[in-house]
Amino acid sequence: MTAERKAALMAYCRIDELTADEEPLFEGIYQAAVSYMEQAGIAGPEAGTPRRGQYDLCVNALVLDSWDRRGAVSEARSGHTMTDNVSFRHLLNQLKLTEPADPLDTGP
């Protein structure tokens, strides 16, 4: 992760500073989010493209969710239930539906 990307991600997560113990955790959460996107069939788009903005928002949402829910158990309390982030799901679906075709995939 570049220093610029890290700064933008920390701003999104509203993190002013990371301790020495938090640095590798934050990096690991970021790498897990990028890996999740790759395994979902979405490659990292070129920098400066509109798809890159959508991609970065999805990665940011994954990182923030993982950061905020470290060690937490998701359960319904006081009538509140956990639900999917609709904005994230829409962006993810849009990226999956518009993923450029693999040039090596020649089909049957």
C-alpha positions, 0 to 999 in steps of 0.5 A: 500500500502506498503512503498516499493510499494509506493516508486516504484509507486512514482518513476514510476510517477516521484514524488519526494515527496508528500505534506500532502494534496497529500498523501490521494489523491495518496493513493485513486488513487492507491486504485481506480486503484487496484479496477479497475483491480479487477472489470476488472476480474484481481486479484492481482497475487502473489509477485515475479511472472511474472504476478505480474510485468505485473499487477503492470505495469497496476496499475502504468499506471492507477495511472500515468494517473489519477495523471497527468489528475486530473481535466483536460478535455480530448478534441482534441486541435490543431489536437491532440486527446486522445487515449488509451495507447496501451501498457497498453491495451495489458497488461490488455488484456493479464492479462484478457485472462490468469486469473487463473480459479476460483476454486469455478466456477464449471460450468453448 
